[in-house]
Amino acid sequence: MAVEYHCCGAAFFEHVVIIVVLVLFAGLMSGLTLGLMSLSLVDLEVLAKSGTDQDRKHAAKILPVVKNQHLLLCTLLICNAAAMEALPIFLDSLVTAWGAILISVTLILLFGEILPQSICSRYGLAIGASVAPLVRVLVWVCFPVAYPISKLLDHLLGKGHTALFRRAELKTLVTLHGNEAGKGGELTHDETTIIAGALELTEKKAKDAMTPLCQTFAIDINAKLDRDLMQKVLDKGHSRVPVYYEKKTNIIGLILVKNLLSINPDDEIPIKSVTIRKIPRVSEDMPLYDILNEFQKGHSHMAVVIRQTNANYAAEPPANDGGTLGCDLN
């Protein structure tokens, strides 16, 4: 009797150990399903290239594992289902049928779903990197069953999905990372403004970025560079000043303020005697990217924006056009 009691006691503890292992294994598979599948390939590539040293190491270990996402998903779900199906079998030998159901549901819900997913949702990168070798082994073990299912999913849903942001979404993401958003972001207001402006550049045209001519400081070509005019130029602080003939809508060129440094205001030299550079004219519908490419050639950093009346618009804006001028990029 003593020997039989000893065997029953050993079997009891063996079943308890197996039950604990099954619950922990099911919980690990459930947590990894959430933790690893929530990490897109783009997120991991960003972390692998630009993250902290620890994040780079973790991402480098996880990337090969999650490369085939459908195969990984099938493997984790198969292992999770196998553990949960095996749990009642061992519980039946210890308690009644209704007790086995009650205990298995409680254990799986608490220790196999809630806690693992809560932990892996926060520390999924570190946990995934730690158990990456185990996941590789499980992929090979479940390969005969998981591979056909994963290929079917590839055929039905596509082989891979890259979660890239659209321009509007990326702009919102940058805004949320600004320190003004109050979410712990490190980007300053100027940085977010510059990035947002660059993202909007492809959608904007010359008319969206121009400075109205009525707000533009310009000089008549017949004016003289006396002290008053020189002081006005200095007060404006521009590096380039447009020059017009008779009326402001007739822009004929521009002068560089740095070229005026050697001029004595007492001499009252006429503007026409100073080097007047040509200023390009662009259509109001010209994309800003095209204008920026022209500016980068170095010929000019300012352009006159004119209203396009036909396919071949005039070289000079009409008198009643209300002509406009592009902003100085320097």
Buried (B, 14 or more C-beta within 10 A) or exposed (E): EEEEEEEEEEEEEEBEEBBEEBBBBBBBBBBBBBBBBEBBBEBBEEBBEEBEEEBBBBBBBBBEBBEBBBBBBBBBBBBBEBBBEBBBBBBBEBEEEEEBBEBBBEBBEEBBBEBBBEBBEEEBBBBBBEBBEEBEEBBEEBBEEBBEBBBEBBEEEEEEEEEEEEEEEBBEEBBBBBBEEEEEBEBEEEBBBEBBEEBBBEEBBBBEBBBEBEEBBBBBBEBBBEEEBBEEBEEEEBEBBBBBBEEBBBBBBBBBBEEBEEBEBEEBBEBEEBEBBEBEBBBBEBBBEEBEEBBEEEEBBBBBBBBBEEEEBEEBBEEEBEBBBBEBBE
